[in-house]
Amino acid sequence: MLQQAEVTRRLTEIAESLESSSQLLDSPGTLDLEDLERRLTILDEEDTSVLTSHAPEEVMLKIRREVDGQLAMYRRKMKTEQLAMVENST
């Protein structure tokens, strides 16, 4: 149960950060879109990290199989770097 509480706490923190970032859209003045993108990228990485580090092995295996199956028809057309990016994001 402690693990679930930790996941809940971390996801709540991420949601609060996202809410804080969304307030930048309503603030007067110039919006630094690059900085906003950096913030959102960090939150996305944190979210992915929390969820994947606490997901059961069977769930992660199922996700990997689905990604591999969906990528099969595109592998020949994609560059090595592109494949690595897609595979590392799962």
Chimera marker file (.cmm) of the C-alpha trace (Angstrom):
<marker_set name="trace">
<marker id="1" x="0.000" y="0.000" z="0.000" r="1" g="1" b="0" radius="0.5"/>
<marker id="2" x="2.960" y="2.304" z="0.627" r="1" g="1" b="0" radius="0.5"/>
<marker id="3" x="3.954" y="2.018" z="-3.013" r="1" g="1" b="0" radius="0.5"/>
<marker id="4" x="0.494" y="3.156" z="-4.133" r="1" g="1" b="0" radius="0.5"/>
<marker id="5" x="0.636" y="6.088" z="-1.704" r="1" g="1" b="0" radius="0.5"/>
<marker id="6" x="4.008" y="7.125" z="-3.137" r="1" g="1" b="0" radius="0.5"/>
<marker id="7" x="2.681" y="6.965" z="-6.713" r="1" g="1" b="0" radius="0.5"/>
<marker id="8" x="-0.346" y="9.024" z="-5.703" r="1" g="1" b="0" radius="0.5"/>
<marker id="9" x="1.841" y="11.617" z="-3.978" r="1" g="1" b="0" radius="0.5"/>
<marker id="10" x="4.206" y="11.951" z="-6.958" r="1" g="1" b="0" radius="0.5"/>
<marker id="11" x="1.349" y="12.175" z="-9.495" r="1" g="1" b="0" radius="0.5"/>
<marker id="12" x="-0.346" y="14.819" z="-7.343" r="1" g="1" b="0" radius="0.5"/>
<marker id="13" x="2.872" y="16.857" z="-7.318" r="1" g="1" b="0" radius="0.5"/>
<marker id="14" x="3.115" y="16.553" z="-11.109" r="1" g="1" b="0" radius="0.5"/>
<marker id="15" x="-0.521" y="17.656" z="-11.487" r="1" g="1" b="0" radius="0.5"/>
<marker id="16" x="0.120" y="20.660" z="-9.250" r="1" g="1" b="0" radius="0.5"/>
<marker id="17" x="3.174" y="21.613" z="-11.320" r="1" g="1" b="0" radius="0.5"/>
<marker id="18" x="1.126" y="21.271" z="-14.481" r="1" g="1" b="0" radius="0.5"/>
<marker id="19" x="-1.573" y="23.509" z="-13.020" r="1" g="1" b="0" radius="0.5"/>
<marker id="20" x="1.081" y="26.044" z="-12.064" r="1" g="1" b="0" radius="0.5"/>
<marker id="21" x="2.496" y="25.928" z="-15.593" r="1" g="1" b="0" radius="0.5"/>
<marker id="22" x="-0.940" y="26.421" z="-17.118" r="1" g="1" b="0" radius="0.5"/>
<marker id="23" x="-1.275" y="29.676" z="-15.208" r="1" g="1" b="0" radius="0.5"/>
<marker id="24" x="1.598" y="31.043" z="-17.282" r="1" g="1" b="0" radius="0.5"/>
<marker id="25" x="-0.765" y="31.025" z="-20.260" r="1" g="1" b="0" radius="0.5"/>
<marker id="26" x="-3.045" y="33.543" z="-18.557" r="1" g="1" b="0" radius="0.5"/>
<marker id="27" x="-0.326" y="35.808" z="-17.207" r="1" g="1" b="0" radius="0.5"/>
<marker id="28" x="0.220" y="39.183" z="-18.845" r="1" g="1" b="0" radius="0.5"/>
<marker id="29" x="3.375" y="39.791" z="-20.817" r="1" g="1" b="0" radius="0.5"/>
<marker id="30" x="5.379" y="37.716" z="-23.222" r="1" g="1" b="0" radius="0.5"/>
<marker id="31" x="5.172" y="33.971" z="-22.863" r="1" g="1" b="0" radius="0.5"/>
<marker id="32" x="8.463" y="32.118" z="-23.231" r="1" g="1" b="0" radius="0.5"/>
<marker id="33" x="7.254" y="29.146" z="-25.262" r="1" g="1" b="0" radius="0.5"/>
<marker id="34" x="10.622" y="27.399" z="-25.134" r="1" g="1" b="0" radius="0.5"/>
<marker id="35" x="10.630" y="27.550" z="-21.360" r="1" g="1" b="0" radius="0.5"/>
<marker id="36" x="7.055" y="26.281" z="-21.236" r="1" g="1" b="0" radius="0.5"/>
<marker id="37" x="8.018" y="23.395" z="-23.512" r="1" g="1" b="0" radius="0.5"/>
<marker id="38" x="10.958" y="22.572" z="-21.231" r="1" g="1" b="0" radius="0.5"/>
<marker id="39" x="8.655" y="22.521" z="-18.205" r="1" g="1" b="0" radius="0.5"/>
<marker id="40" x="6.125" y="20.294" z="-19.962" r="1" g="1" b="0" radius="0.5"/>
<marker id="41" x="8.866" y="17.936" z="-21.144" r="1" g="1" b="0" radius="0.5"/>
<marker id="42" x="10.152" y="17.581" z="-17.591" r="1" g="1" b="0" radius="0.5"/>
<marker id="43" x="6.658" y="16.888" z="-16.262" r="1" g="1" b="0" radius="0.5"/>
<marker id="44" x="6.077" y="14.330" z="-19.021" r="1" g="1" b="0" radius="0.5"/>
<marker id="45" x="9.355" y="12.581" z="-18.186" r="1" g="1" b="0" radius="0.5"/>
<marker id="46" x="8.513" y="12.554" z="-14.469" r="1" g="1" b="0" radius="0.5"/>
<marker id="47" x="5.045" y="11.185" z="-15.156" r="1" g="1" b="0" radius="0.5"/>
<marker id="48" x="6.397" y="8.451" z="-17.397" r="1" g="1" b="0" radius="0.5"/>
<marker id="49" x="9.081" y="7.584" z="-14.859" r="1" g="1" b="0" radius="0.5"/>
<marker id="50" x="6.607" y="7.267" z="-11.984" r="1" g="1" b="0" radius="0.5"/>
<marker id="51" x="4.173" y="5.144" z="-13.958" r="1" g="1" b="0" radius="0.5"/>
<marker id="52" x="6.725" y="2.827" z="-15.567" r="1" g="1" b="0" radius="0.5"/>
<marker id="53" x="8.759" y="2.336" z="-12.402" r="1" g="1" b="0" radius="0.5"/>
<marker id="54" x="5.667" y="1.185" z="-10.527" r="1" g="1" b="0" radius="0.5"/>
<marker id="55" x="3.936" y="-0.784" z="-13.282" r="1" g="1" b="0" radius="0.5"/>
<marker id="56" x="3.911" y="-4.558" z="-12.973" r="1" g="1" b="0" radius="0.5"/>
<marker id="57" x="6.349" y="-6.409" z="-15.214" r="1" g="1" b="0" radius="0.5"/>
<marker id="58" x="3.521" y="-8.035" z="-17.176" r="1" g="1" b="0" radius="0.5"/>
<marker id="59" x="2.004" y="-4.654" z="-18.017" r="1" g="1" b="0" radius="0.5"/>
<marker id="60" x="5.357" y="-3.318" z="-19.235" r="1" g="1" b="0" radius="0.5"/>
<marker id="61" x="5.931" y="-6.463" z="-21.297" r="1" g="1" b="0" radius="0.5"/>
<marker id="62" x="2.502" y="-6.106" z="-22.894" r="1" g="1" b="0" radius="0.5"/>
<marker id="63" x="3.209" y="-2.462" z="-23.756" r="1" g="1" b="0" radius="0.5"/>
<marker id="64" x="6.582" y="-3.357" z="-25.311" r="1" g="1" b="0" radius="0.5"/>
<marker id="65" x="4.982" y="-6.103" z="-27.395" r="1" g="1" b="0" radius="0.5"/>
<marker id="66" x="2.291" y="-3.725" z="-28.656" r="1" g="1" b="0" radius="0.5"/>
<marker id="67" x="4.853" y="-1.059" z="-29.555" r="1" g="1" b="0" radius="0.5"/>
<marker id="68" x="7.032" y="-3.613" z="-31.362" r="1" g="1" b="0" radius="0.5"/>
<marker id="69" x="4.014" y="-4.886" z="-33.285" r="1" g="1" b="0" radius="0.5"/>
<marker id="70" x="2.909" y="-1.423" z="-34.308" r="1" g="1" b="0" radius="0.5"/>
<marker id="71" x="6.421" y="-0.386" z="-35.328" r="1" g="1" b="0" radius="0.5"/>
<marker id="72" x="7.091" y="-3.488" z="-37.403" r="1" g="1" b="0" radius="0.5"/>
<marker id="73" x="5.773" y="-2.020" z="-40.659" r="1" g="1" b="0" radius="0.5"/>
<marker id="74" x="7.695" y="1.252" z="-40.177" r="1" g="1" b="0" radius="0.5"/>
<marker id="75" x="11.091" y="-0.091" z="-39.082" r="1" g="1" b="0" radius="0.5"/>
<marker id="76" x="12.567" y="-0.147" z="-42.593" r="1" g="1" b="0" radius="0.5"/>
<marker id="77" x="11.522" y="3.451" z="-43.238" r="1" g="1" b="0" radius="0.5"/>
<marker id="78" x="12.775" y="4.870" z="-39.943" r="1" g="1" b="0" radius="0.5"/>
<marker id="79" x="16.286" y="5.935" z="-39.090" r="1" g="1" b="0" radius="0.5"/>
<marker id="80" x="18.056" y="4.272" z="-36.185" r="1" g="1" b="0" radius="0.5"/>
<marker id="81" x="17.795" y="7.452" z="-34.103" r="1" g="1" b="0" radius="0.5"/>
<marker id="82" x="14.046" y="7.666" z="-34.701" r="1" g="1" b="0" radius="0.5"/>
<marker id="83" x="13.518" y="4.049" z="-33.657" r="1" g="1" b="0" radius="0.5"/>
<marker id="84" x="15.587" y="4.581" z="-30.531" r="1" g="1" b="0" radius="0.5"/>
<marker id="85" x="13.510" y="7.613" z="-29.549" r="1" g="1" b="0" radius="0.5"/>
<marker id="86" x="10.239" y="5.726" z="-29.968" r="1" g="1" b="0" radius="0.5"/>
<marker id="87" x="11.476" y="2.627" z="-28.173" r="1" g="1" b="0" radius="0.5"/>
<marker id="88" x="12.940" y="4.630" z="-25.287" r="1" g="1" b="0" radius="0.5"/>
<marker id="89" x="9.713" y="6.544" z="-24.759" r="1" g="1" b="0" radius="0.5"/>
<marker id="90" x="7.858" y="3.367" z="-23.819" r="1" g="1" b="0" radius="0.5"/>
<link id1="1" id2="2" r="1" g="1" b="0" radius="0.2"/>
<link id1="2" id2="3" r="1" g="1" b="0" radius="0.2"/>
<link id1="3" id2="4" r="1" g="1" b="0" radius="0.2"/>
<link id1="4" id2="5" r="1" g="1" b="0" radius="0.2"/>
<link id1="5" id2="6" r="1" g="1" b="0" radius="0.2"/>
<link id1="6" id2="7" r="1" g="1" b="0" radius="0.2"/>
<link id1="7" id2="8" r="1" g="1" b="0" radius="0.2"/>
<link id1="8" id2="9" r="1" g="1" b="0" radius="0.2"/>
<link id1="9" id2="10" r="1" g="1" b="0" radius="0.2"/>
<link id1="10" id2="11" r="1" g="1" b="0" radius="0.2"/>
<link id1="11" id2="12" r="1" g="1" b="0" radius="0.2"/>
<link id1="12" id2="13" r="1" g="1" b="0" radius="0.2"/>
<link id1="13" id2="14" r="1" g="1" b="0" radius="0.2"/>
<link id1="14" id2="15" r="1" g="1" b="0" radius="0.2"/>
<link id1="15" id2="16" r="1" g="1" b="0" radius="0.2"/>
<link id1="16" id2="17" r="1" g="1" b="0" radius="0.2"/>
<link id1="17" id2="18" r="1" g="1" b="0" radius="0.2"/>
<link id1="18" id2="19" r="1" g="1" b="0" radius="0.2"/>
<link id1="19" id2="20" r="1" g="1" b="0" radius="0.2"/>
<link id1="20" id2="21" r="1" g="1" b="0" radius="0.2"/>
<link id1="21" id2="22" r="1" g="1" b="0" radius="0.2"/>
<link id1="22" id2="23" r="1" g="1" b="0" radius="0.2"/>
<link id1="23" id2="24" r="1" g="1" b="0" radius="0.2"/>
<link id1="24" id2="25" r="1" g="1" b="0" radius="0.2"/>
<link id1="25" id2="26" r="1" g="1" b="0" radius="0.2"/>
<link id1="26" id2="27" r="1" g="1" b="0" radius="0.2"/>
<link id1="27" id2="28" r="1" g="1" b="0" radius="0.2"/>
<link id1="28" id2="29" r="1" g="1" b="0" radius="0.2"/>
<link id1="29" id2="30" r="1" g="1" b="0" radius="0.2"/>
<link id1="30" id2="31" r="1" g="1" b="0" radius="0.2"/>
<link id1="31" id2="32" r="1" g="1" b="0" radius="0.2"/>
<link id1="32" id2="33" r="1" g="1" b="0" radius="0.2"/>
<link id1="33" id2="34" r="1" g="1" b="0" radius="0.2"/>
<link id1="34" id2="35" r="1" g="1" b="0" radius="0.2"/>
<link id1="35" id2="36" r="1" g="1" b="0" radius="0.2"/>
<link id1="36" id2="37" r="1" g="1" b="0" radius="0.2"/>
<link id1="37" id2="38" r="1" g="1" b="0" radius="0.2"/>
<link id1="38" id2="39" r="1" g="1" b="0" radius="0.2"/>
<link id1="39" id2="40" r="1" g="1" b="0" radius="0.2"/>
<link id1="40" id2="41" r="1" g="1" b="0" radius="0.2"/>
<link id1="41" id2="42" r="1" g="1" b="0" radius="0.2"/>
<link id1="42" id2="43" r="1" g="1" b="0" radius="0.2"/>
<link id1="43" id2="44" r="1" g="1" b="0" radius="0.2"/>
<link id1="44" id2="45" r="1" g="1" b="0" radius="0.2"/>
<link id1="45" id2="46" r="1" g="1" b="0" radius="0.2"/>
<link id1="46" id2="47" r="1" g="1" b="0" radius="0.2"/>
<link id1="47" id2="48" r="1" g="1" b="0" radius="0.2"/>
<link id1="48" id2="49" r="1" g="1" b="0" radius="0.2"/>
<link id1="49" id2="50" r="1" g="1" b="0" radius="0.2"/>
<link id1="50" id2="51" r="1" g="1" b="0" radius="0.2"/>
<link id1="51" id2="52" r="1" g="1" b="0" radius="0.2"/>
<link id1="52" id2="53" r="1" g="1" b="0" radius="0.2"/>
<link id1="53" id2="54" r="1" g="1" b="0" radius="0.2"/>
<link id1="54" id2="55" r="1" g="1" b="0" radius="0.2"/>
<link id1="55" id2="56" r="1" g="1" b="0" radius="0.2"/>
<link id1="56" id2="57" r="1" g="1" b="0" radius="0.2"/>
<link id1="57" id2="58" r="1" g="1" b="0" radius="0.2"/>
<link id1="58" id2="59" r="1" g="1" b="0" radius="0.2"/>
<link id1="59" id2="60" r="1" g="1" b="0" radius="0.2"/>
<link id1="60" id2="61" r="1" g="1" b="0" radius="0.2"/>
<link id1="61" id2="62" r="1" g="1" b="0" radius="0.2"/>
<link id1="62" id2="63" r="1" g="1" b="0" radius="0.2"/>
<link id1="63" id2="64" r="1" g="1" b="0" radius="0.2"/>
<link id1="64" id2="65" r="1" g="1" b="0" radius="0.2"/>
<link id1="65" id2="66" r="1" g="1" b="0" radius="0.2"/>
<link id1="66" id2="67" r="1" g="1" b="0" radius="0.2"/>
<link id1="67" id2="68" r="1" g="1" b="0" radius="0.2"/>
<link id1="68" id2="69" r="1" g="1" b="0" radius="0.2"/>
<link id1="69" id2="70" r="1" g="1" b="0" radius="0.2"/>
<link id1="70" id2="71" r="1" g="1" b="0" radius="0.2"/>
<link id1="71" id2="72" r="1" g="1" b="0" radius="0.2"/>
<link id1="72" id2="73" r="1" g="1" b="0" radius="0.2"/>
<link id1="73" id2="74" r="1" g="1" b="0" radius="0.2"/>
<link id1="74" id2="75" r="1" g="1" b="0" radius="0.2"/>
<link id1="75" id2="76" r="1" g="1" b="0" radius="0.2"/>
<link id1="76" id2="77" r="1" g="1" b="0" radius="0.2"/>
<link id1="77" id2="78" r="1" g="1" b="0" radius="0.2"/>
<link id1="78" id2="79" r="1" g="1" b="0" radius="0.2"/>
<link id1="79" id2="80" r="1" g="1" b="0" radius="0.2"/>
<link id1="80" id2="81" r="1" g="1" b="0" radius="0.2"/>
<link id1="81" id2="82" r="1" g="1" b="0" radius="0.2"/>
<link id1="82" id2="83" r="1" g="1" b="0" radius="0.2"/>
<link id1="83" id2="84" r="1" g="1" b="0" radius="0.2"/>
<link id1="84" id2="85" r="1" g="1" b="0" radius="0.2"/>
<link id1="85" id2="86" r="1" g="1" b="0" radius="0.2"/>
<link id1="86" id2="87" r="1" g="1" b="0" radius="0.2"/>
<link id1="87" id2="88" r="1" g="1" b="0" radius="0.2"/>
<link id1="88" id2="89" r="1" g="1" b="0" radius="0.2"/>
<link id1="89" id2="90" r="1" g="1" b="0" radius="0.2"/>
</marker_set>
